[in-house]
């Protein structure tokens, strides 16, 4: 009887997506074969964890499993996608947790050509608004997959080499005839590789690849936004059997700023002003991402009024010379901790103020009076 997938991952049946991924990450890192060399029990446990996660992370598969169990999936709890023992197995799953995601461009199982190409990796990079304004070059230390040093990527021990698969003749596919149709399937003997390794390299266990790290310099152009994708061709996982390397995709996320809110290429800044400044008007100094700027505050400015500084916002990606605006929203600050003299002055000001000094307040009070009169009548 196959194990319950929720029990395998140690999560409740109503687990959310984030909690599910976190549980999988911890268990996969703990039982990964690279950390448990020669431990068959850990390898079996690792595959069970992978199979469970592959089903539960997919809403459709999870719904079927919740209703019908293993029988509904038609797989008896074994051999889930992406965690088999074929070439490349065991890399994509754990690197998904390092990089945040793996794109589906590499490492497929549909045939020899698809298998030879390395995986496409994703790396999440958080940048500041200052980087968005000016652009930058970032040096990143990135985990990756490279050709094995011991076997030079062949997967075989020194002095031996891969043998052509006798089942498929090195094609990587086996064709079967069904009536008028000829159907091609990946060869089960060589897992679609077209070659079989009889004497696997002890360093990479016949995979021809190993985990490593590399330092890359990535140019971040001005104007990037959350969701911007930067592609570095050939910087993904190493290919197998001489296949091309995959690509690395840098996914940008822009962090929140303490001073500004971003709306496309425009920036919004809330600026407090004193009651006296708002009443009398004058020059107001405000911050920008490139220093300070001055604007004129009209006399009688009310809270919430917005003033725009043209061209003081962010550049637009791939549109040289096109720059957004900085919008300043005024917030009038009510004075606190008043001295006795200050209170006397404000009381004197209130006594000598006419209705036209505060038209909005007087208009509101008039509306309230009319409303209450109607209610009472």
C-alpha positions as CSV (number, residue, x, y, z in Angstrom):
1,X,0.0,0.0,0.0
2,X,1.7,3.3,-1.1
3,X,2.2,5.9,1.6
4,X,-0.2,8.8,2.0
5,X,1.3,11.9,0.3
6,X,0.4,14.3,3.1
7,X,2.0,12.0,5.6
8,X,5.1,11.6,3.4
9,X,5.6,15.4,3.6
10,X,4.4,15.7,7.2
11,X,1.7,18.3,6.4
12,X,-2.1,18.5,7.1
13,X,-4.6,17.9,4.3
14,X,-5.5,21.6,4.2
15,X,-1.9,22.8,3.8
16,X,-1.3,26.0,1.8
17,X,1.0,26.4,-1.2
18,X,3.8,28.1,0.8
19,X,3.7,25.7,3.7
20,X,3.7,22.7,1.3
21,X,6.7,24.0,-0.6
22,X,8.6,24.8,2.6
23,X,8.0,21.3,3.9
24,X,9.2,19.8,0.6
25,X,12.3,21.9,0.6
26,X,13.4,20.9,4.1
27,X,12.8,17.2,3.5
28,X,14.4,17.2,0.0
29,X,17.5,18.9,1.3
30,X,17.7,16.5,4.2
31,X,17.4,13.3,2.1
32,X,19.0,14.4,-1.1
33,X,21.4,11.7,-2.4
34,X,24.2,14.2,-2.7
35,X,24.1,14.6,1.1
36,X,23.7,10.9,1.7
37,X,26.2,9.1,-0.4
38,X,25.5,5.4,-0.6
39,X,22.4,5.6,1.6
40,X,19.7,3.6,-0.3
41,X,17.1,4.4,2.3
42,X,17.7,8.2,1.9
43,X,17.5,7.8,-1.9
44,X,14.2,5.9,-1.6
45,X,12.8,8.5,0.8
46,X,14.0,11.3,-1.5
47,X,12.0,9.8,-4.4
48,X,8.9,9.4,-2.2
49,X,9.1,13.0,-1.2
50,X,9.5,14.1,-4.8
51,X,6.5,12.0,-6.0
52,X,4.3,13.4,-3.2
53,X,5.2,17.0,-3.9
54,X,4.8,16.6,-7.7
55,X,1.1,15.6,-7.1
56,X,0.2,18.0,-4.3
57,X,1.7,21.1,-5.8
58,X,-0.6,20.7,-8.9
59,X,-4.1,21.8,-8.0
60,X,-5.8,19.4,-10.5
61,X,-3.7,16.4,-9.5
62,X,-4.2,17.3,-5.8
63,X,-8.0,17.5,-6.3
64,X,-8.1,14.0,-7.9
65,X,-5.8,12.6,-5.2
66,X,-8.0,14.1,-2.4
67,X,-11.1,12.4,-3.9
68,X,-9.8,9.1,-5.2
69,X,-6.4,8.6,-3.6
70,X,-3.5,6.8,-5.4
71,X,-6.0,4.9,-7.6
72,X,-7.3,8.1,-9.1
73,X,-3.8,9.0,-10.3
74,X,-3.3,5.6,-11.9
75,X,0.3,5.4,-10.7
76,X,0.1,3.4,-7.4
77,X,2.2,6.1,-5.7
78,X,5.4,5.4,-7.6
79,X,7.3,6.8,-10.6
80,X,6.0,10.3,-10.3
81,X,7.2,12.8,-13.0
82,X,10.6,14.3,-12.7
83,X,12.0,12.1,-9.9
84,X,12.9,8.8,-11.7
85,X,16.3,7.3,-11.9
86,X,17.0,8.2,-15.5
87,X,19.8,10.6,-16.6
88,X,19.4,14.0,-15.0
89,X,17.0,12.8,-12.3
90,X,17.6,14.4,-8.9
91,X,19.0,17.7,-10.3
92,X,15.9,19.6,-11.4
93,X,13.9,19.0,-8.2
94,X,16.4,20.3,-5.7
95,X,17.6,23.2,-8.0
96,X,14.0,24.4,-8.2
97,X,14.4,25.2,-4.5
98,X,17.7,26.9,-4.9
99,X,16.5,29.2,-7.8
100,X,12.8,29.5,-7.0
101,X,11.7,27.8,-10.2
102,X,13.0,25.9,-13.2
103,X,11.6,26.7,-16.6
104,X,10.5,23.8,-18.8
105,X,12.9,24.4,-21.6
106,X,15.6,21.8,-20.7
107,X,15.9,18.3,-19.4
108,X,12.7,17.0,-20.9
109,X,12.0,13.3,-21.4
110,X,10.4,13.4,-24.8
111,X,13.5,12.2,-26.8
112,X,17.2,12.2,-27.2
113,X,17.5,15.8,-28.4
114,X,15.4,17.2,-25.6
115,X,17.4,15.2,-22.9
116,X,20.8,16.5,-24.1
117,X,20.1,20.2,-23.4
118,X,20.7,21.5,-19.9
119,X,18.1,22.9,-17.7
120,X,16.9,26.5,-17.8
121,X,17.3,28.0,-14.3
122,X,15.7,31.0,-12.7
123,X,17.3,33.3,-10.1
124,X,15.3,35.8,-8.1
125,X,17.1,39.1,-7.7
126,X,15.8,41.9,-5.5
127,X,16.9,45.5,-6.5
128,X,16.2,48.9,-5.0
129,X,14.5,51.9,-6.6
130,X,18.0,53.6,-6.8
131,X,19.0,50.7,-9.1
132,X,15.8,51.2,-11.1
133,X,16.7,54.8,-11.5
134,X,20.4,54.5,-12.5
135,X,20.8,50.8,-13.5
136,X,23.7,48.8,-12.1
137,X,26.0,45.8,-12.5
138,X,25.4,43.1,-9.9
139,X,27.9,40.3,-9.1
140,X,26.0,37.2,-8.3
141,X,27.2,33.9,-6.8
142,X,24.9,31.3,-8.3
143,X,24.6,27.5,-7.7
144,X,24.6,25.7,-11.0
145,X,25.3,22.3,-12.8
146,X,28.5,21.8,-14.7
147,X,30.1,19.0,-16.6
148,X,31.8,16.5,-14.2
149,X,35.5,17.1,-13.9
150,X,36.4,13.5,-13.4
151,X,34.7,12.1,-16.5
152,X,34.6,15.3,-18.6
153,X,30.9,14.9,-18.9
154,X,30.8,11.4,-20.3
155,X,29.4,9.8,-17.2
156,X,31.7,6.8,-17.5
157,X,34.8,5.8,-15.6
158,X,38.2,6.7,-17.1
159,X,39.1,4.2,-19.8
160,X,35.5,3.3,-20.7
161,X,32.7,5.2,-22.4
162,X,29.0,5.1,-23.1
163,X,27.7,2.2,-25.3
164,X,25.1,2.6,-28.0
165,X,21.8,1.3,-26.8
166,X,21.0,-1.9,-28.6
167,X,17.2,-1.5,-28.0
168,X,16.8,1.7,-29.9
169,X,20.0,1.7,-31.9
170,X,21.2,5.0,-30.4
171,X,18.1,6.9,-31.5
172,X,16.6,7.3,-28.1
173,X,13.1,6.3,-29.2
174,X,11.2,3.1,-29.9
175,X,8.4,3.1,-32.5
176,X,5.4,0.8,-32.2
177,X,2.8,0.2,-34.8
178,X,-0.9,0.6,-33.9
179,X,-3.0,0.0,-36.9
180,X,-2.2,2.7,-39.4
181,X,-0.3,4.8,-36.9
182,X,3.3,4.6,-35.8
183,X,3.9,5.9,-32.3
184,X,7.3,6.9,-31.0
185,X,8.1,6.6,-27.3
186,X,11.3,7.3,-25.3
187,X,13.4,4.2,-25.1
188,X,13.0,2.6,-21.6
189,X,16.4,0.9,-21.8
190,X,18.4,4.1,-22.1
191,X,15.8,6.6,-20.8
192,X,15.8,8.3,-24.2
193,X,19.5,9.0,-24.2
194,X,20.5,6.6,-27.0
195,X,23.5,5.4,-24.9
196,X,24.0,3.2,-21.9
197,X,26.7,3.7,-19.3
198,X,28.0,0.3,-18.0
199,X,30.7,1.7,-15.8
200,X,29.5,4.9,-14.2
201,X,31.8,7.6,-13.0
202,X,32.0,7.4,-9.1
203,X,32.2,11.2,-8.8
204,X,28.9,12.0,-10.7
205,X,27.3,8.5,-10.5
206,X,27.0,8.3,-14.2
207,X,25.2,11.6,-14.8
208,X,28.1,13.4,-16.3
209,X,27.3,16.5,-14.3
210,X,27.8,17.8,-10.9
211,X,26.7,20.7,-8.7
212,X,28.9,23.8,-8.5
213,X,28.8,27.5,-8.1
214,X,29.9,30.4,-10.4
215,X,30.1,34.1,-10.2
216,X,28.4,36.1,-12.9
217,X,28.2,39.9,-13.6
218,X,24.6,40.9,-14.5
219,X,23.8,44.3,-16.0
220,X,20.6,45.7,-14.7
221,X,19.2,48.3,-17.1
222,X,17.4,51.4,-15.8
223,X,13.7,51.2,-15.6
224,X,13.3,47.5,-14.7
225,X,10.2,46.6,-12.7
226,X,9.0,43.6,-10.7
227,X,8.6,40.8,-13.2
228,X,11.3,42.0,-15.6
229,X,13.2,38.9,-16.9
230,X,16.8,39.1,-18.0
231,X,18.1,36.1,-20.0
232,X,21.7,34.9,-19.9
233,X,22.1,32.4,-22.7
234,X,24.2,29.3,-21.9
235,X,24.4,30.1,-18.2
236,X,22.0,27.4,-17.1
237,X,22.7,23.8,-16.4
238,X,25.3,22.0,-18.4
239,X,24.0,19.7,-21.2
240,X,24.5,16.0,-21.3
241,X,26.4,14.0,-23.8
242,X,27.8,17.2,-25.4
243,X,24.4,18.9,-25.5
244,X,24.1,22.7,-25.2
245,X,23.8,24.3,-21.8
246,X,20.5,25.8,-20.8
247,X,19.8,29.5,-20.0
248,X,19.7,31.4,-16.8
249,X,16.8,33.8,-16.3
250,X,17.2,36.6,-13.7
251,X,13.8,37.5,-12.4
252,X,13.6,41.1,-11.0
253,X,11.7,42.1,-7.9
254,X,11.9,45.8,-6.8
255,X,11.9,46.3,-3.1
256,X,9.6,48.8,-1.3
257,X,11.2,52.2,-0.6
258,X,11.0,54.1,2.7
259,X,10.3,57.4,0.9
260,X,8.6,56.8,-2.4
261,X,5.7,54.7,-3.8
262,X,6.1,53.6,-7.4
263,X,3.3,53.7,-10.1
264,X,4.9,52.7,-13.4
265,X,7.4,55.4,-14.2
266,X,5.9,57.9,-11.7
267,X,6.8,58.2,-8.1
268,X,4.6,59.4,-5.2
269,X,6.0,61.1,-2.1
270,X,3.9,62.2,0.9
271,X,5.4,65.4,2.3
272,X,4.3,66.9,5.6
273,X,4.0,70.7,5.8
274,X,3.1,72.9,8.7
275,X,-0.2,74.7,9.1
276,X,1.6,78.0,8.6
277,X,3.4,76.8,5.4
278,X,0.1,75.6,4.0
279,X,-1.7,78.8,4.8
280,X,1.0,81.3,3.6
281,X,2.5,79.2,0.8
282,X,6.2,79.5,-0.2
283,X,9.1,77.3,-1.4
284,X,9.1,73.7,-0.4
285,X,12.2,71.4,-0.5
286,X,11.4,67.7,-1.4
287,X,13.6,64.6,-1.9
288,X,14.1,62.9,-5.2
289,X,16.1,59.8,-6.2
290,X,18.8,62.1,-7.5
291,X,19.0,64.6,-4.7
292,X,16.8,67.5,-3.7
293,X,14.3,69.6,-5.6
294,X,12.3,72.8,-4.8
295,X,8.7,73.5,-5.7
296,X,6.3,76.3,-5.0
297,X,3.6,75.6,-2.5
298,X,0.5,77.8,-3.2
299,X,-1.0,79.7,-0.4
300,X,-4.1,78.0,1.1
301,X,-2.9,74.5,0.1
302,X,-5.2,71.8,1.5
303,X,-4.2,68.3,2.7
304,X,-4.2,65.8,-0.2
305,X,-3.3,68.3,-2.9
306,X,-0.8,66.9,-5.4
307,X,1.9,68.8,-7.1
308,X,4.0,67.3,-9.9
309,X,7.7,67.7,-10.6
310,X,8.0,66.8,-14.3
311,X,10.8,64.4,-15.3
312,X,11.8,63.6,-11.7
313,X,10.4,60.1,-11.8
314,X,11.8,56.9,-13.1
315,X,13.2,56.1,-16.6
316,X,11.1,53.7,-18.7
317,X,12.7,50.4,-19.7
318,X,14.1,50.4,-23.2
319,X,12.8,53.9,-23.9
320,X,15.8,56.2,-23.7
321,X,14.9,59.8,-22.6
322,X,11.4,58.9,-21.5
323,X,11.1,59.7,-17.7
324,X,8.1,59.7,-15.4
325,X,7.1,62.4,-12.9
326,X,7.5,62.8,-9.1
327,X,4.2,63.6,-7.6
328,X,4.2,65.3,-4.2
329,X,1.1,64.8,-2.0
330,X,0.8,67.4,0.7
331,X,-0.1,66.4,4.2
332,X,-0.8,69.2,6.6
333,X,0.5,68.5,10.1
334,X,-1.5,69.7,13.1
335,X,0.7,71.2,15.7
336,X,1.1,69.4,19.0
337,X,2.6,70.1,22.5
338,X,1.7,73.7,22.3
339,X,2.9,76.2,24.8
340,X,0.6,78.5,26.7
341,X,1.5,81.4,24.4
342,X,1.0,79.4,21.3
343,X,-2.5,78.4,22.5
344,X,-3.3,82.1,23.2
345,X,-2.2,83.0,19.7
346,X,-4.3,80.3,18.1
347,X,-7.4,81.3,20.2
348,X,-6.9,84.9,19.1
349,X,-6.5,83.8,15.5
350,X,-9.8,81.8,15.8
351,X,-11.6,84.9,17.2
352,X,-10.6,87.1,14.3
353,X,-11.1,84.5,11.6
354,X,-13.9,85.1,9.1
355,X,-16.0,82.4,7.4
356,X,-14.1,82.8,4.2
357,X,-10.9,81.7,5.9
358,X,-12.2,78.1,6.2
359,X,-14.8,77.7,3.4
360,X,-14.8,73.9,3.4
361,X,-15.4,73.6,7.1
362,X,-18.2,76.2,7.0
363,X,-19.7,74.5,4.0
364,X,-19.7,71.1,5.7
365,X,-21.2,72.6,8.9
366,X,-24.0,74.1,6.8
367,X,-24.7,70.7,5.1
368,X,-24.8,69.0,8.5
369,X,-27.3,71.6,9.8
370,X,-29.6,71.2,6.8
371,X,-29.5,67.4,7.2
372,X,-30.3,67.4,10.8
373,X,-33.2,69.9,10.2
374,X,-34.7,67.6,7.6
375,X,-34.3,64.6,10.0
376,X,-36.1,66.4,12.8
377,X,-39.0,67.6,10.5
